[in-house]
């Protein structure tokens, strides 16, 4: 059987595409069923805060932050505990000027003069506040308190 150049080229391109697709990263379906079970008019986001799995943030209230982004001031936090997706806590900021934020090392909620940082304690399966910084107005500087140490420290400008 004689194979033409076009057929050979089509076979090679198809093989490359197939091998490329097989080596791609698979989507994380951890929260697929949990998201599907959410009530109507509920918003969710999966965010990476540096754990083995992303966390699922769920709220029923969002607003436009003025830059075209949907933001929330409160949310419930879900994470796999064992083989089950569980609500492990809630996070709330103090108003629309302080939306919930996240980074590779935690979830942040702002107060009128402070910030709270939350993370997942994977051993207990709970959301825990790992740090809190309070910034009251003082004459000589700012006041910072760490939840870990409970020792107030002044930060001078």
Buried (B, 14 or more C-beta within 10 A) or exposed (E): EEEEEEEEEEEEEEEEEEEEEEEEEEEEEBBEEBBEEBEEEEBBBBBEBEEEBBBBBBBBEBEEEEEEEEBBBBBBBBBBBEEEBBBBBBBBBEEEEBBBBBEEEBBBBBBEEBBBBBBBEBEEBBBEBBBBBBBEEEEEEBBBBEEEEEEEEEEEE
